[in-house]
Amino acid sequence: MRSALGAAAKLPLVAVTSGEPAGIGPDICLALADAHLPCRAVILADRDLLAARAARLGLAPRLRAYDAAQLPAEGELEVLHLPLAVPVTAGRLDTANSAYVLALLDRAVAGCGDGSFAAMVTAPVHKGVINDAGVAFTGHTEYLAALTSTPRVVMMLAGGGLRVALATTHLALAEVAPAITRDSLEATLRIVHRALQQRFGIAEPRILVAGLNPHGGESGHLGREEIEVISPVLRELRQAGLQLEGPLPADTLFTPQVLARGDCVLAMYHDQGLPVLKYASFGRGVNVTLGLPIVRTSVDHGTALDLAGSGRADAGSLMAAMEMALEMVSASGAAAAV
């Protein structure tokens, strides 16, 4: 018994934020009660919310208050209780609970920062209701960067055998080209390269870089960003030892023979790269924030308000996010030990 307790005590402790309380975040977090993962998971949520949602779904998980010094029994779901501002109705947003949603993130980041948690995994939030509450919020990626005082982070999604990182994230299409500068692109590529080494254990990452314009700009006839921005940065970084291929026309980049040449794709904007990845892996994809001083993964879907409390929410992406977080924790530990 003593050896079993000792082994359990050494399991990575992962914080799971339950996200928008009116969405499917609480539903999919409850699925962790039946998961058999090589970690100790603690759900950050209002305990009464989880209990009420479980009752609505016909579930009877054993919810236990999180205690860092006491290991859970088999089948218990650990909950770090953070109170809602107002009661929740599944599927109905309420701006009054927006501060609660952000408090979940704040607590998870604090725990990762002080070493209490090995990683954080996030259920979906609803950007609109947070903004309606008067908080400028463009997404997890940007919020976590500000919270950890990280000057630049990179959003990457993984799934279906693909890794796709983004040079820009949540921008209007008209703002994309001006945002891709030589400095920003170099910084992004260095973050992706370093993260693939340190978080994914790839000693010599190969990165496939998309062009911005159709057909890679057609030698400048359809845009000059490839000539004036992307290609010069790639040349400079190749001289520094990075393995980079591109700029590649995006319409042929996502073909099996090209993808086989790389470990990760860098797309220039959100809807250039993510439709392909989500077609290949939706419901099993993982969102990863690269460049943070902590490990953070997330589901690849939104709050699905119409499915909340219905019993039809799929927890597959959350399970994949948990597994990837653990892989990153393991690779980070191995990199630190070298």
C-alpha positions as CSV (number, residue, x, y, z in Angstrom):
1,M,0.0,0.0,0.0
2,R,2.8,2.4,0.8
3,S,4.5,1.9,-2.6
4,A,1.1,2.4,-4.3
5,L,0.6,5.7,-2.4
6,G,4.1,6.8,-3.3
7,A,3.6,6.1,-7.0
8,A,0.3,8.0,-6.9
9,A,1.9,10.9,-5.2
10,K,4.3,11.3,-8.0
11,L,1.7,11.5,-10.7
12,P,1.5,14.9,-12.5
13,L,-1.2,17.1,-11.1
14,V,-3.2,18.8,-14.0
15,A,-5.5,21.7,-13.5
16,V,-8.6,21.5,-15.7
17,T,-10.6,24.8,-16.0
18,S,-14.3,24.1,-16.6
19,G,-14.8,27.2,-18.8
20,E,-18.1,28.9,-19.6
21,P,-20.5,27.5,-17.1
22,A,-23.5,27.6,-19.4
23,G,-21.7,25.6,-22.1
24,I,-20.5,22.0,-22.3
25,G,-17.3,22.6,-20.2
26,P,-18.9,21.2,-17.1
27,D,-20.3,18.2,-19.0
28,I,-17.0,17.2,-20.5
29,C,-15.1,17.7,-17.3
30,L,-17.5,15.3,-15.6
31,A,-16.3,12.7,-18.1
32,L,-12.9,12.7,-16.3
33,A,-14.5,10.6,-13.5
34,D,-14.3,7.6,-15.8
35,A,-11.0,8.4,-17.5
36,H,-7.9,6.3,-16.8
37,L,-5.1,8.8,-17.4
38,P,-1.6,8.6,-15.9
39,C,-2.1,11.8,-13.9
40,R,-4.1,13.4,-11.1
41,A,-6.6,15.8,-12.4
42,V,-8.3,18.6,-10.4
43,I,-11.3,20.4,-11.9
44,L,-11.5,24.1,-11.3
45,A,-15.2,24.9,-11.0
46,D,-18.1,25.7,-8.8
47,R,-18.8,22.4,-7.0
48,D,-22.6,22.9,-7.0
49,L,-22.6,23.6,-10.7
50,L,-20.9,20.2,-11.3
51,A,-23.2,18.4,-9.0
52,A,-26.3,20.0,-10.7
53,R,-25.0,19.3,-14.2
54,A,-24.2,15.7,-13.2
55,A,-27.7,15.2,-11.9
56,R,-29.2,16.6,-15.1
57,L,-27.1,14.2,-17.1
58,G,-28.1,11.2,-14.9
59,L,-24.5,10.9,-13.5
60,A,-23.4,10.2,-10.0
61,P,-19.7,11.1,-9.7
62,R,-18.1,11.3,-6.3
63,L,-17.0,14.9,-6.0
64,R,-14.3,15.6,-3.5
65,A,-12.9,18.9,-2.4
66,Y,-9.3,19.2,-3.7
67,D,-6.7,18.8,-1.0
68,A,-3.1,18.9,-2.2
69,A,-2.0,16.7,0.8
70,Q,-4.7,14.0,0.4
71,L,-4.8,11.7,-2.6
72,P,-8.2,10.9,-4.0
73,A,-9.7,7.5,-3.8
74,E,-10.5,5.4,-6.9
75,G,-13.3,7.0,-8.8
76,E,-13.3,10.3,-7.0
77,L,-13.3,13.5,-9.0
78,E,-11.3,16.3,-7.3
79,V,-12.8,19.8,-7.4
80,L,-11.1,23.0,-6.6
81,H,-14.2,25.1,-5.7
82,L,-14.5,28.6,-7.1
83,P,-18.0,30.1,-6.6
84,L,-20.2,31.3,-9.4
85,A,-21.6,34.8,-9.2
86,V,-25.1,33.8,-10.0
87,P,-26.8,30.4,-10.7
88,V,-26.4,28.9,-14.1
89,T,-29.0,27.7,-16.7
90,A,-27.5,25.3,-19.2
91,G,-27.3,27.0,-22.6
92,R,-28.1,30.5,-21.3
93,L,-25.2,33.0,-21.1
94,D,-25.0,35.5,-18.3
95,T,-22.5,38.3,-18.1
96,A,-22.5,38.1,-14.3
97,N,-20.4,34.9,-14.5
98,S,-17.7,36.3,-16.8
99,A,-15.5,37.2,-13.9
100,Y,-15.9,33.6,-12.6
101,V,-14.6,32.2,-15.9
102,L,-11.5,34.4,-15.8
103,A,-11.0,33.5,-12.1
104,L,-10.7,29.9,-13.1
105,L,-7.9,30.8,-15.5
106,D,-6.2,33.0,-13.0
107,R,-6.1,30.3,-10.4
108,A,-4.8,27.7,-12.8
109,V,-2.0,29.9,-14.0
110,A,-1.1,30.8,-10.4
111,G,-0.9,27.1,-9.5
112,C,1.2,26.3,-12.6
113,G,3.5,29.2,-11.8
114,D,4.1,28.2,-8.2
115,G,4.6,24.5,-9.1
116,S,1.4,23.2,-7.6
117,F,0.2,22.1,-11.0
118,A,2.3,20.5,-13.7
119,A,0.0,21.8,-16.5
120,M,-3.3,23.3,-17.2
121,V,-6.0,22.1,-19.6
122,T,-8.8,24.5,-20.5
123,A,-12.5,23.8,-21.5
124,P,-14.0,26.4,-23.8
125,V,-14.9,29.9,-22.9
126,H,-17.3,32.3,-24.7
127,K,-15.5,35.4,-25.9
128,G,-18.6,37.3,-26.6
129,V,-20.1,37.2,-23.2
130,I,-16.8,38.1,-21.6
131,N,-16.6,41.2,-23.8
132,D,-20.2,42.0,-23.1
133,A,-19.3,42.1,-19.4
134,G,-16.9,44.9,-20.2
135,V,-13.7,42.9,-20.3
136,A,-11.6,43.1,-23.5
137,F,-11.0,39.5,-24.3
138,T,-9.8,38.0,-27.6
139,G,-9.1,34.5,-26.4
140,H,-7.3,32.1,-24.1
141,T,-4.0,32.6,-26.0
142,E,-3.8,36.3,-25.5
143,Y,-5.1,36.3,-22.0
144,L,-2.7,33.7,-20.8
145,A,0.2,35.6,-22.4
146,A,-0.7,38.7,-20.5
147,L,-1.3,36.8,-17.3
148,T,2.2,35.3,-17.5
149,S,3.9,38.5,-18.7
150,T,4.9,36.6,-21.9
151,P,5.7,39.1,-24.7
152,R,4.9,36.7,-27.5
153,V,3.1,33.4,-27.7
154,V,2.1,31.2,-30.6
155,M,-1.2,29.3,-31.1
156,M,-0.9,25.8,-32.4
157,L,-3.5,23.1,-33.0
158,A,-2.6,19.4,-33.2
159,G,-4.6,16.4,-34.4
160,G,-5.2,14.0,-37.2
161,G,-1.4,13.6,-37.5
162,L,-0.9,17.4,-38.0
163,R,0.6,20.3,-36.1
164,V,-0.4,23.7,-37.4
165,A,0.9,26.9,-35.7
166,L,-0.3,30.4,-36.6
167,A,1.7,33.5,-37.4
168,T,-1.4,35.6,-36.5
169,T,-4.4,34.5,-34.5
170,H,-7.7,36.3,-33.9
171,L,-7.4,39.1,-36.4
172,A,-9.8,40.4,-39.1
173,L,-8.5,39.4,-42.5
174,A,-7.8,43.0,-43.5
175,E,-5.4,43.2,-40.5
176,V,-3.4,40.1,-41.3
177,A,-0.9,41.3,-43.9
178,P,0.2,44.4,-41.9
179,A,0.7,42.2,-38.8
180,I,3.2,39.9,-40.5
181,T,6.5,41.7,-40.3
182,R,10.0,40.4,-40.4
183,D,10.4,40.8,-36.7
184,S,7.1,39.2,-35.8
185,L,7.7,36.2,-38.2
186,E,11.2,35.6,-36.9
187,A,10.0,35.7,-33.3
188,T,7.2,33.3,-34.1
189,L,9.4,30.8,-35.9
190,R,11.9,30.8,-33.1
191,I,9.2,30.1,-30.5
192,V,7.8,27.2,-32.6
193,H,11.3,25.8,-33.1
194,R,12.1,26.0,-29.4
195,A,8.8,24.6,-28.3
196,L,9.0,21.6,-30.7
197,Q,12.4,20.8,-29.1
198,Q,11.5,21.5,-25.4
199,R,7.8,20.6,-25.3
200,F,7.6,17.8,-27.9
201,G,11.1,16.3,-27.7
202,I,11.9,16.8,-31.4
203,A,15.7,17.5,-31.6
204,E,15.8,19.0,-35.1
205,P,12.3,20.3,-35.9
206,R,11.3,20.7,-39.6
207,I,8.9,23.5,-40.1
208,L,6.9,24.0,-43.3
209,V,6.0,27.7,-43.8
210,A,3.0,28.8,-45.8
211,G,3.0,31.8,-48.0
212,L,0.4,34.5,-47.4
213,N,-1.0,35.0,-50.9
214,P,-2.6,32.7,-53.4
215,H,0.0,30.6,-55.2
216,G,2.7,32.1,-52.9
217,G,2.2,35.5,-54.5
218,E,3.0,34.4,-58.1
219,S,6.4,36.0,-58.1
220,G,5.0,39.2,-56.8
221,H,2.0,39.5,-59.1
222,L,-0.5,38.5,-56.4
223,G,1.3,40.1,-53.5
224,R,4.9,40.8,-52.4
225,E,4.8,39.6,-48.8
226,E,6.6,36.4,-49.8
227,I,9.4,38.3,-51.5
228,E,9.8,41.2,-49.0
229,V,9.0,39.6,-45.7
230,I,8.7,35.8,-45.6
231,S,11.6,34.6,-47.8
232,P,14.2,37.0,-46.2
233,V,13.3,35.8,-42.7
234,L,13.5,32.1,-43.8
235,R,16.9,32.7,-45.3
236,E,18.3,34.3,-42.2
237,L,16.9,31.6,-39.9
238,R,18.2,28.8,-42.1
239,Q,21.7,30.4,-41.7
240,A,21.1,30.2,-37.9
241,G,20.5,26.4,-38.2
242,L,16.7,26.2,-38.3
243,Q,15.2,23.7,-40.8
244,L,12.6,25.6,-42.7
245,E,10.9,25.0,-46.0
246,G,8.9,27.7,-47.8
247,P,7.2,29.9,-48.4
248,L,4.9,27.2,-49.8
249,P,1.6,27.8,-51.6
250,A,-1.1,27.0,-49.0
251,D,-3.3,25.2,-51.5
252,T,-0.8,22.5,-52.1
253,L,1.0,22.5,-48.7
254,F,-1.6,20.4,-47.0
255,T,-1.0,17.3,-49.2
256,P,0.4,14.1,-47.8
257,Q,3.6,14.2,-49.8
258,V,4.4,17.8,-48.6
259,L,3.3,17.3,-45.0
260,A,5.6,14.2,-44.7
261,R,8.5,16.6,-45.0
262,G,7.8,18.5,-41.8
263,D,7.0,18.2,-38.1
264,C,4.8,21.3,-38.1
265,V,3.2,23.8,-40.4
266,L,3.3,27.5,-39.8
267,A,0.2,29.1,-41.4
268,M,0.0,32.8,-41.8
269,Y,-3.5,33.3,-40.5
270,H,-6.3,31.5,-38.6
271,D,-8.5,30.4,-41.4
272,Q,-5.6,29.4,-43.7
273,G,-4.5,26.5,-41.5
274,L,-7.2,25.6,-39.1
275,P,-10.0,24.5,-41.5
276,V,-7.6,21.7,-42.8
277,L,-6.7,20.6,-39.3
278,K,-10.2,20.6,-38.0
279,Y,-11.4,18.7,-41.0
280,A,-8.8,16.0,-40.2
281,S,-9.4,15.9,-36.4
282,F,-12.4,17.8,-35.2
283,G,-13.5,16.5,-31.8
284,R,-10.1,15.0,-31.2
285,G,-7.9,18.1,-31.8
286,V,-5.9,20.0,-29.3
287,N,-5.1,23.7,-28.9
288,V,-1.7,24.4,-27.5
289,T,-0.2,27.7,-26.5
290,L,3.6,27.7,-27.4
291,G,6.0,30.1,-25.7
292,L,4.4,30.2,-22.3
293,P,6.5,29.4,-19.2
294,I,3.8,26.8,-18.3
295,V,2.2,23.9,-20.2
296,R,-1.3,24.7,-21.5
297,T,-3.5,22.7,-23.8
298,S,-7.2,23.1,-24.6
299,V,-10.0,21.6,-26.5
300,D,-10.5,22.4,-30.2
301,H,-14.1,23.4,-30.0
302,G,-16.4,26.1,-28.6
303,T,-19.0,26.2,-25.8
304,A,-21.7,24.4,-27.8
305,L,-24.5,26.0,-25.8
306,D,-27.1,24.0,-27.6
307,L,-25.6,20.8,-26.3
308,A,-25.0,21.8,-22.7
309,G,-26.8,19.5,-20.3
310,S,-28.1,17.3,-23.2
311,G,-25.8,14.3,-22.7
312,R,-24.6,14.7,-26.3
313,A,-21.4,16.5,-25.7
314,D,-18.3,14.6,-26.8
315,A,-15.3,14.7,-24.4
316,G,-12.9,13.3,-26.9
317,S,-11.0,16.6,-27.4
318,L,-10.7,17.1,-23.7
319,M,-9.2,13.6,-23.3
320,A,-6.8,14.4,-26.2
321,A,-5.8,17.7,-24.6
322,M,-5.1,15.9,-21.3
323,E,-2.9,13.3,-23.0
324,M,-1.0,16.0,-24.9
325,A,-0.4,18.0,-21.8
326,L,1.1,14.9,-20.1
327,E,3.3,14.3,-23.2
328,M,4.5,17.9,-23.0
329,V,5.2,17.6,-19.3
330,S,7.2,14.5,-19.9
331,A,9.2,15.9,-22.8
332,S,9.8,19.1,-20.8
333,G,11.2,17.1,-17.9
334,A,13.4,15.1,-20.2
335,A,14.7,18.3,-21.9
336,A,15.4,19.9,-18.5
337,A,17.3,16.8,-17.4
338,V,19.7,16.9,-20.4
